[in-house]
Amino acid sequence: MDWQREWKPLAAIVAVFLAVYYLPLGAERFDNAIFEALELVRWYAREHVLLCLIPAFFIAGAIAVFISQASVLKYLGARANKVLAYGVASVSGTVLAVCSCTVLPLFAGIYRMGAGLGPATAFLYAGPAINVLAIVLTARVLGPEMGLARAVAAILFSIVIGLCMHWIFRREEQAKLQDQIPQPEQQTTRPLWQNALFFAALIGILVFANWGDGGGSGFWALLGVQKWLLTGLFAMLLVIMLMFWFGLPKWQVVLAGAPAVVLALVFSGHPTLAFVAGFVGLSLLLSRREDENGEWFKESWDFAKQILPLLLIGVFVAGLLLGRPGQEGLIPAAWVSGAVGDNSLGANFFASFVGAFMYFATLTEVPILQGLIGNGMHKGPALALLLAGPALSLPNILVIRSLMGTQKTVVFVTLVIVMATISGLLYGTFF
């Protein structure tokens, strides 16, 4: 037997056996950590897989099918105008109110279509980091200077990280540039304005299904109260487009959407049922097609198979180690709050590092930080966590690795942590 080749499997088997053999079952902290991990996975499945990831997978699939490779290369490819490419990528989060996991299918879509590494990673960071709702909430809860610092730093971050990724992997990008033969503009079955409205409808469904449920007053609160009405209007717009622009038989579209309408009327207090039924009907409708609509479902399903299992594993591990917001996992919360009480380099690095691996749902980082600041967290590490946390998480990192490899993932995560650390240190010094 060739032990030089077999020692790795043997070591893995021994490690798993020892871990299972010495499981500290019955220890209060371990049992609680398991409970927290399962609770976090259940919450994630209910709140984010259904409302965030399902529409995000369909958007990613639509990008792969309905947006030509020539268009992606023109605006985000290696030959694209750098100002335009990084400008578009860096402000994407103002449109997409998504978390670090929901942005992954969208990133995978544009990256697979040939977007340059720099603009693609700028988009990957900017998608969840430059969330206009989160920035407004940050300013209201944590102070206007914190909100402004978060907005400015996040935009600059996305551009600098993208430029750094492009420079570090410039040889690989140069090879990609040589391989990218200029693509002629393809003849499309629909004009640009129709495709633009189609994607606007999908994004509208994604955004308003995940909008906050109101509270407070003003325009944003009004949108929260009417979130499901707005989601339904965008869904109706999508149905009309599918019937008249995408060539789907009208009776099939009506039949696929009927269960969602019935559930919305009968179970009006549980709008998620109608939301899921709508996407189930859309899936059944598209999966039977052999044209571009069937290809749309196939691409969406491929993204789901690649991304969803890693996300759920990552969420479980994150819950096991850090628990849910306000709860504890294997790592005591006192260790975290006690390590960020000043504006030292170590405190800012610790906040950035923990934030990069902890999972934050969209907008939850603000009340969590409010509690940490109330328990003595310094403003410098607070900003560092704000800049690293929403953009990264352990589930997010696992998927990024599967999409662009270990080396690029390590560099990307390192850049985020380093820049968040420096920003927090500077902010804490002056404020």
Number of C-alpha atoms within 10 A of each C-alpha: 5 6 8 7 9 10 11 11 10 12 11 11 12 12 12 11 12 11 11 10 9 8 11 12 10 9 10 9 16 17 16 18 25 20 16 25 25 18 17 23 23 16 13 19 16 13 15 20 19 17 22 24 24 21 25 26 27 25 23 24 26 24 24 23 21 18 17 18 22 19 17 21 22 20 21 27 28 25 17 17 13 16 10 14 26 24 17 16 25 29 22 21 25 18 15 22 26 29 27 25 33 27 26 25 28 25 22 24 23 23 22 16 21 21 26 27 26 30 32 29 27 31 30 29 32 28 30 29 36 30 25 17 19 23 23 17 17 26 19 14 15 18 12 15 14 21 21 15 18 23 22 11 19 26 21 15 23 29 25 19 24 26 19 19 23 21 14 13 15 15 11 13 19 14 11 16 16 12 9 15 10 13 12 10 11 11 8 11 11 11 10 11 9 13 18 10 14 22 17 15 21 20 20 21 25 24 21 22 24 20 22 17 16 16 11 9 8 9 9 16 16 14 17 20 15 15 21 22 15 18 23 21 15 21 19 14 16 19 22 15 18 18 16 11 16 14 11 17 12 14 10 15 18 15 12 21 22 16 17 22 17 13 19 20 13 12 13 13 10 12 19 20 16 23 23 16 21 19 18 17 20 19 19 14 20 20 17 11 14 9 11 14 20 18 19 23 24 18 20 26 19 12 21 19 10 14 24 19 12 19 24 18 15 23 25 24 23 24 26 25 20 24 29 21 17 9 13 20 23 18 14 14 15 10 9 17 18 14 18 25 20 18 21 19 15 15 26 32 25 20 29 29 23 18 26 28 24 27 30 23 18 24 21 13 19 21 15 14 21 15 13 20 18 10 13 14 23 21 25 31 34 28 28 33 28 28 31 29 29 31 30 29 25 24 25 25 24 18 23 25 14 13 19 14 12 14 10 18 18 13 16 21 20 15 19 24 27 17 20 31 29 18 22 31 24 16 20 20 12 7 9
